Every structure is written in structure tokens, then in C-alpha cells.
Amino acid sequence: MMTVTISPKFQVVIPRPLRERLQLRPGQRLQVLEYAGRMELIPERKIADLRGFVSGIDTRFTREGDRL
């Protein structure tokens, strides 16, 4: 587990191994969510980067009658 410290300006430095693993870049935007008493940072991605991320998903399912 990695530990960080909040600066007097409420800034946090993301550790290098994590930045590299998540491919974070300077100036990249992160969404901040509070969930179950914890804070989660979610990198925003360009729409083009998301292309094909659900390839192979099984689309065979029964639709509800009013959703046809």
C-alpha cells in the first residue's frame, strides 16, 4: 500500500509507480467521487480512447416487451 501526505494547500502527489501504471499525464483531469467514506480519483479519458473497450460483450439477452 502506498501512502501520500496532504500538503498545506490540500495537494497530493500521486506516486510514480501508480502514475506510470495508470498512464497519467500532467494536466490530465480526474473525476473525484466520495463513496462509502472514501475518496476515489477516476481518470477522464477521451471518447476515442474508449473505442472497443466492450468488444466481446455478449449481446444475446431477452428484452422487456416495452423496450423493443
N, C-alpha and C positions, 0 to 999 in steps of 0.2 A: 504494500500500500504506500502511496506517495502522500506526502504532507506538504501543504503550502501555508504561507502566512499572509494575512490581510494587512496591507500597508496602511499608514495613517490616512491615505487618500482613498481607502477601500479598494485598492487594486490588488490583483492576484496574478502571479506569474505561473503559467501552465508549464509543468516540467517538460524538458526537451524530449525525453523518450515518448511521452504521450503526444506531444505536438507532432512528432515525426510519424508515429503510428496512425494518427488520425488525419495526417496530411493537412494540418492547419497552417495558414499563411498569415503574415502581418496584414492587418486591415480587414481580415475576414470577419464577417458578422456571425454572432452566436445568439440563438434564442435562449432566454433564461426562464426556466419553469420552477415553481415551488411545488413539490409533490411529497406528501406524507412526511412533512418536517425536514425535507432535504432540498437542496438546490441542484438542478440539472442544467448543464450547458449543452445545447444541441447546435452543431454547425449548420448554418444555412448553406444549401447547395444550389447551384444553377439548375434550371429545369433540364438543360441539355445533359448535365451530369447524371440525371436520374433515368435517362433513356435506357430501357431494357432491364431495369432492376427487378422487375417481376416476371422476367422470362421464365417459362416453365411452369407457371402457376396453373393449377387445374381449374378450368372454367366450366366444367361439367357439373351443374347443380340444378335443382328444381327451383324455378322462380315461383314466387307467390302469384296468384291469379291476377291481382291488381297491378302487378309490376311488368306486365308484358308489353 
